[in-house]
Amino acid sequence: MRLLHISDLHIGKSVCEFSLLEDQRHVLEQVIGMIGGRGVDAVLVAGDLYDRSMPSADAVALVDWFLAQLAATGVPAIVTAGNHDSAERVAYASSLLANQGIHVSPVFDGHIEPVRLTDELGPIDVWPIPFLQPATVRHFFPDEQVLDYTDALRVVIGACELRDADEEGRRVRNVCVAHQFVTSGGISPERCASELSLGGMDNVDASVFDPFYYVALGHVHGAQRVGRDAVRYSGSILKYSLSEWRGQKSATLVELGKPGDEPAIELAALEPLHDLRRLRGPLERLVSSEVAGEPGTSREDYIYAVLTDENPVLDALAQLREVYPNVMSLEYDNARTRAAGVSSDASAAGEDGASPLDLFCEFYELQNGSELTDAQRGVVVDELKKIEEK
């Protein structure tokens, strides 16, 4: 059986006030195309369908379109709710959707029911586990010790009645779809600036997923393994922060073999409608035909511009947008900004590519559901300069 694993759709998200709905539909069309084109037998969506628990009407319409397209393929899909989702909203009409082969995780009530599939090698039980917090698990398991997220997931998985074999004696391959921050032996997966809330006490140790043949994870935006190859984040379908400008987004194709064999993993590239790229250098060079006409790039891409001019350039943003209409961000990286400690150039920032200014902007958006205005951003820059001067 071949599974297609995606996660972190974040439908309705905007980056730097640019709506990404058109970009999201473009990528989801590719996902639908992969189902027939790559011989996919089931689709796993590991949480964060929406970017907000109260999504816009346009975001709801796009998710509705995607689920309808999935149903039309005739291939079953298993969908879990993430921390950005409203579990109740995701679970709406779940019985009706299940009749169409779209199995969405219900609101957690202390019980997880598997979706049972089969192929020529035998049965496959897929366990959809929505995003869970310890307090939620304690409510349904008052007699269990639930001190942290690892305890919570261990209790929930322990309560799942995982089968070793079916009625015919065939071994069962158990697959999990979950949306949590999973670490392995205290080692965290690589993160980006759009995941500031991850880490700390909310981590789940990968060992709790040992009973599963494959674990389809969501929550972290970079595709990667956690501990073992069969415990994987598929990553987000698009670049959702400026710190993600490097690399290529993908969907994960998983070939399930015989029980006991390791699944085969392949990353299938997702081509964005507009790539998110960083351009760094003096303004005159960035707007030159040499740079703007570079093969394999498009002037319509989303641009994260870092100017190295030592002095501010009059109407720099307007000049850039004459060449690149979708400039998302403009920052300076020069002696003055480095001295002030406010350079946003990823090469001069922290390991995740985010400067203090980027970190604050991302934190503000997570807390308030909206981005900083230009005036507010100016205040933050001034305050960061004052901190550096002390």
C-alpha positions as CSV (number, residue, x, y, z in Angstrom):
1,M,0.0,0.0,0.0
2,R,1.2,3.5,-0.9
3,L,0.4,6.3,1.5
4,L,0.6,10.0,0.7
5,H,1.4,11.9,3.9
6,I,0.9,15.7,4.2
7,S,0.4,18.1,7.0
8,D,0.2,21.8,8.1
9,L,-1.9,23.1,5.2
10,H,-2.6,26.3,7.3
11,I,-5.4,27.2,4.9
12,G,-6.2,30.9,5.1
13,K,-2.7,31.9,6.2
14,S,-1.2,35.2,5.2
15,V,2.5,36.1,5.2
16,C,3.5,39.8,5.4
17,E,-0.1,40.7,4.5
18,F,0.0,38.5,1.3
19,S,-2.9,36.1,1.2
20,L,-1.7,32.6,0.2
21,L,-5.1,31.1,-0.7
22,E,-4.3,31.0,-4.4
23,D,-0.9,29.4,-3.7
24,Q,-2.4,26.9,-1.4
25,R,-5.0,25.8,-4.0
26,H,-2.2,25.5,-6.6
27,V,-0.3,23.1,-4.3
28,L,-3.4,21.1,-3.3
29,E,-4.1,20.5,-6.9
30,Q,-0.7,18.9,-7.2
31,V,-1.6,16.7,-4.2
32,I,-4.8,15.5,-5.8
33,G,-2.8,14.8,-9.0
34,M,-0.3,12.7,-7.1
35,I,-3.1,10.3,-6.0
36,G,-3.7,9.0,-9.5
37,G,-0.3,9.8,-10.9
38,R,1.7,8.1,-8.2
39,G,-0.6,5.2,-7.4
40,V,-1.6,6.4,-4.0
41,D,-3.9,4.1,-2.0
42,A,-4.6,6.3,1.0
43,V,-4.0,10.0,2.1
44,L,-2.9,11.0,5.6
45,V,-3.4,14.6,6.6
46,A,-1.6,15.2,9.9
47,G,-3.3,18.3,11.3
48,D,-3.5,22.1,10.9
49,L,-6.0,22.2,8.0
50,Y,-6.6,25.8,8.9
51,D,-4.4,28.5,10.1
52,R,-6.9,29.7,12.7
53,S,-9.6,28.1,14.8
54,M,-12.0,30.6,13.4
55,P,-11.1,30.6,9.7
56,S,-12.4,32.9,7.0
57,A,-15.2,31.9,4.7
58,D,-12.7,31.7,1.8
59,A,-10.5,29.3,3.9
60,V,-13.5,27.1,4.7
61,A,-14.4,27.1,1.0
62,L,-10.9,26.0,0.0
63,V,-10.9,23.1,2.6
64,D,-14.3,22.1,1.4
65,W,-13.1,22.0,-2.2
66,F,-10.0,19.9,-1.2
67,L,-12.0,17.4,0.8
68,A,-14.5,17.1,-2.1
69,Q,-11.6,16.5,-4.6
70,L,-10.2,13.9,-2.2
71,A,-13.5,12.1,-2.1
72,A,-13.9,12.2,-5.8
73,T,-10.7,10.2,-6.2
74,G,-12.2,7.3,-4.4
75,V,-9.1,6.9,-2.3
76,P,-9.6,7.0,1.5
77,A,-8.2,9.9,3.5
78,I,-7.5,10.1,7.2
79,V,-7.5,13.6,8.6
80,T,-6.6,14.8,12.1
81,A,-7.1,18.1,13.9
82,G,-4.0,20.2,14.8
83,N,-3.4,22.8,17.4
84,H,-4.4,25.6,15.0
85,D,-7.7,23.9,14.2
86,S,-10.9,23.9,16.0
87,A,-11.4,20.1,16.7
88,E,-15.2,20.7,16.6
89,R,-15.0,22.4,13.2
90,V,-12.8,19.7,11.7
91,A,-15.1,17.0,13.1
92,Y,-18.3,18.6,11.7
93,A,-20.2,16.2,9.4
94,S,-17.7,13.5,10.1
95,S,-20.2,10.7,9.7
96,L,-21.3,12.0,6.3
97,L,-17.7,12.5,5.2
98,A,-16.8,8.9,6.4
99,N,-19.4,7.6,3.9
100,Q,-17.4,9.4,1.2
101,G,-14.1,7.9,2.4
102,I,-12.9,11.0,4.3
103,H,-12.3,10.0,7.9
104,V,-11.7,13.0,10.2
105,S,-10.7,12.7,13.8
106,P,-13.7,13.3,16.1
107,V,-13.5,15.6,19.2
108,F,-11.4,13.5,21.6
109,D,-13.6,11.7,24.2
110,G,-10.9,9.4,25.6
111,H,-11.3,6.8,22.8
112,I,-9.5,6.5,19.5
113,E,-11.1,4.4,16.7
114,P,-8.9,3.1,13.9
115,V,-9.7,3.3,10.2
116,R,-9.2,-0.2,8.9
117,L,-7.6,-0.7,5.4
118,T,-6.2,-3.7,3.7
119,D,-3.9,-4.6,0.8
120,E,-2.6,-7.8,-0.7
121,L,-0.2,-8.2,2.3
122,G,-2.9,-8.0,4.9
123,P,-4.6,-5.5,7.2
124,I,-3.6,-1.9,8.1
125,D,-5.1,0.0,11.0
126,V,-4.7,3.7,10.8
127,W,-5.1,5.5,14.2
128,P,-6.0,9.3,13.9
129,I,-4.8,11.1,17.1
130,P,-5.8,14.8,17.2
131,F,-3.6,17.4,18.9
132,L,-3.9,16.6,22.6
133,Q,-2.9,18.5,25.8
134,P,-2.2,16.8,29.2
135,A,-5.2,18.5,30.8
136,T,-7.5,17.0,28.2
137,V,-6.1,13.5,28.8
138,R,-6.3,13.8,32.6
139,H,-10.0,14.5,32.3
140,F,-10.7,11.2,30.6
141,F,-8.0,9.2,32.5
142,P,-8.2,10.5,36.1
143,D,-6.5,7.4,37.5
144,E,-3.4,7.7,35.3
145,Q,-0.3,9.8,36.1
146,V,-0.2,12.4,33.4
147,L,2.5,15.0,34.2
148,D,3.5,16.1,30.7
149,Y,2.8,15.6,27.0
150,T,4.8,12.4,26.8
151,D,2.7,10.9,29.6
152,A,-0.5,12.1,27.9
153,L,0.3,10.4,24.6
154,R,1.6,7.2,26.3
155,V,-1.7,6.9,28.1
156,V,-3.8,7.5,25.0
157,I,-1.8,5.1,22.9
158,G,-1.8,2.5,25.7
159,A,-5.6,2.7,25.7
160,C,-5.8,2.0,22.0
161,E,-6.6,-1.6,21.3
162,L,-3.8,-2.2,18.8
163,R,-4.2,-5.6,17.1
164,D,-1.3,-7.9,16.5
165,A,-3.3,-10.0,14.0
166,D,-6.7,-10.1,12.4
167,E,-9.3,-12.9,12.6
168,E,-7.5,-14.8,9.9
169,G,-4.2,-14.6,11.7
170,R,-2.6,-12.1,9.4
171,R,-0.3,-9.6,11.1
172,V,-1.6,-6.1,11.4
173,R,0.5,-3.0,10.4
174,N,-0.5,-0.2,12.8
175,V,-0.1,3.3,11.4
176,C,-0.5,6.5,13.5
177,V,-1.5,10.0,12.3
178,A,-0.7,12.6,15.0
179,H,0.0,16.3,15.4
180,Q,2.4,16.9,18.3
181,F,5.9,18.3,18.9
182,V,7.9,15.0,18.9
183,T,11.5,14.7,20.0
184,S,13.9,11.8,20.2
185,G,16.1,11.3,23.2
186,G,15.8,15.0,24.0
187,I,16.9,16.0,20.5
188,S,14.5,18.4,18.8
189,P,13.6,18.4,15.1
190,E,14.8,21.4,13.1
191,R,12.3,24.3,13.3
192,C,11.7,27.6,11.6
193,A,10.5,31.0,12.8
194,S,6.9,30.2,12.1
195,E,7.1,27.6,14.9
196,L,8.0,29.8,17.9
197,S,5.5,28.2,20.2
198,L,7.1,24.7,19.8
199,G,9.5,23.3,22.3
200,G,9.9,23.5,26.0
201,M,7.5,21.3,28.0
202,D,5.2,20.4,25.1
203,N,7.5,17.8,23.6
204,V,6.5,14.2,23.2
205,D,9.2,11.6,23.2
206,A,9.2,9.5,20.0
207,S,9.4,6.3,22.1
208,V,5.6,6.5,22.8
209,F,5.1,5.7,19.1
210,D,7.2,2.5,19.1
211,P,4.1,0.2,18.6
212,F,3.4,1.8,15.2
213,Y,4.8,0.6,11.8
214,Y,4.7,4.2,10.5
215,V,3.9,7.5,12.2
216,A,2.7,10.4,10.1
217,L,3.4,13.6,12.0
218,G,2.4,17.2,11.7
219,H,3.3,20.3,13.6
220,V,6.9,21.0,12.5
221,H,7.2,22.6,9.0
222,G,10.3,20.9,7.8
223,A,10.2,17.4,6.3
224,Q,12.4,15.1,8.5
225,R,12.6,11.9,10.5
226,V,12.5,11.8,14.3
227,G,14.5,9.0,15.8
228,R,13.8,6.5,13.1
229,D,12.9,6.7,9.5
230,A,9.3,5.5,10.0
231,V,8.5,8.4,12.4
232,R,8.4,11.5,10.1
233,Y,7.2,15.0,9.7
234,S,6.0,15.7,6.2
235,G,6.5,19.4,6.7
236,S,4.2,22.2,5.6
237,I,2.9,22.4,2.0
238,L,4.3,26.0,1.5
239,K,7.0,28.2,3.0
240,Y,5.1,30.0,5.8
241,S,7.9,32.3,7.2
242,L,10.8,34.2,5.8
243,S,13.2,31.9,7.5
244,E,12.0,29.0,5.3
245,W,13.4,30.6,2.0
246,R,15.9,27.8,1.6
247,G,14.9,24.4,0.4
248,Q,12.0,22.7,-1.3
249,K,8.6,21.7,0.1
250,S,7.3,18.2,-0.5
251,A,4.7,15.5,0.2
252,T,5.9,12.2,1.7
253,L,5.1,9.0,-0.2
254,V,5.3,5.9,2.0
255,E,5.3,2.4,0.6
256,L,4.1,-0.1,3.3
257,G,5.8,-3.5,2.9
258,K,5.4,-6.7,4.8
259,P,5.0,-6.6,8.6
260,G,8.5,-6.2,10.1
261,D,10.0,-4.6,7.0
262,E,10.8,-0.9,7.1
263,P,8.5,1.3,4.9
264,A,10.1,2.9,1.8
265,I,10.1,6.7,2.0
266,E,10.1,9.1,-1.0
267,L,9.8,12.9,-0.9
268,A,7.7,14.2,-3.8
269,A,8.5,17.8,-4.6
270,L,5.6,20.4,-4.4
271,E,6.1,23.2,-6.9
272,P,4.8,26.6,-5.5
273,L,2.9,29.1,-7.6
274,H,5.3,31.7,-6.2
275,D,8.5,30.6,-4.6
276,L,9.7,32.5,-1.5
277,R,13.2,33.6,-2.2
278,R,15.8,35.8,-0.4
279,L,17.7,38.4,-2.4
280,R,20.7,40.0,-0.8
281,G,22.9,42.8,-2.1
282,P,22.9,46.4,-3.0
283,L,19.7,47.7,-4.6
284,E,21.3,48.5,-7.9
285,R,22.4,45.0,-8.4
286,L,19.1,43.4,-7.2
287,V,17.0,45.3,-9.8
288,S,19.5,44.6,-12.6
289,S,18.6,42.3,-15.4
290,E,21.4,39.9,-14.4
291,V,19.7,39.1,-11.1
292,A,16.1,39.6,-12.1
293,G,16.5,37.4,-15.1
294,E,18.3,34.6,-13.4
295,P,17.3,31.2,-15.0
296,G,15.0,29.1,-12.9
297,T,13.5,32.1,-11.1
298,S,10.5,34.2,-11.6
299,R,10.0,37.9,-11.0
300,E,6.6,37.0,-9.6
301,D,8.1,35.1,-6.7
302,Y,7.7,36.3,-3.1
303,I,10.8,38.2,-2.3
304,Y,12.6,38.6,1.0
305,A,15.0,41.5,0.2
306,V,18.1,42.3,2.3
307,L,19.8,45.4,1.1
308,T,23.5,45.9,1.9
309,D,23.6,49.5,0.9
310,E,25.3,51.4,3.7
311,N,22.9,54.3,3.5
312,P,19.1,54.0,3.2
313,V,17.9,54.2,-0.4
314,L,15.0,56.6,-1.2
315,D,11.9,54.6,-2.3
316,A,13.8,51.3,-2.2
317,L,10.6,49.3,-1.8
318,A,9.0,51.0,-4.7
319,Q,12.0,50.4,-6.9
320,L,12.1,46.7,-5.9
321,R,8.4,46.3,-6.6
322,E,8.8,47.7,-10.1
323,V,10.9,44.6,-10.8
324,Y,9.5,42.2,-8.3
325,P,5.8,42.9,-7.6
326,N,5.5,40.5,-4.7
327,V,8.2,41.8,-2.4
328,M,7.2,40.6,1.1
329,S,9.9,42.1,3.2
330,L,12.6,44.7,3.0
331,E,15.5,44.8,5.5
332,Y,18.9,46.3,5.7
333,D,22.1,44.5,6.6
334,N,25.0,46.9,6.9
335,A,27.4,48.2,9.5
336,R,24.7,50.5,11.0
337,T,22.1,47.7,11.5
338,R,24.6,45.2,12.7
339,A,25.8,47.7,15.3
340,A,22.2,48.2,16.4
341,G,21.6,44.5,16.5
342,V,18.5,44.6,14.3
343,S,19.8,43.0,11.1
344,S,17.2,40.5,9.8
345,D,19.6,38.8,7.4
346,A,19.4,35.1,8.0
347,S,23.1,34.7,7.7
348,A,23.6,37.1,10.6
349,A,20.7,35.7,12.7
350,G,20.3,32.7,14.9
351,E,20.4,29.1,13.9
352,D,16.8,29.1,12.8
353,G,17.4,32.1,10.5
354,A,15.3,34.5,12.6
355,S,16.5,37.8,14.1
356,P,15.1,39.3,17.3
357,L,12.8,41.4,15.2
358,D,11.6,38.4,13.2
359,L,11.0,36.5,16.4
360,F,8.9,39.3,18.0
361,C,6.9,39.7,14.8
362,E,6.1,36.0,14.7
363,F,5.2,36.0,18.4
364,Y,2.9,39.0,18.0
365,E,1.1,37.3,15.2
366,L,0.7,34.1,17.1
367,Q,-0.7,35.9,20.1
368,N,-2.9,38.4,18.4
369,G,-3.9,36.8,15.1
370,S,-2.7,39.7,13.0
371,E,0.6,41.2,11.9
372,L,2.3,44.3,13.2
373,T,1.5,47.5,11.4
374,D,4.4,49.5,9.9
375,A,4.1,52.0,12.8
376,Q,4.2,49.2,15.4
377,R,7.1,47.6,13.6
378,G,9.0,50.9,13.8
379,V,8.4,51.0,17.6
380,V,9.8,47.5,18.0
381,V,12.9,48.4,16.0
382,D,13.5,51.5,18.2
383,E,13.1,49.5,21.4
384,L,15.5,46.8,20.2
385,K,18.1,49.5,19.5
386,K,17.6,50.8,23.0
387,I,18.2,47.4,24.4
388,E,21.4,46.9,22.4
389,E,22.7,50.3,23.6
390,K,22.3,49.4,27.3
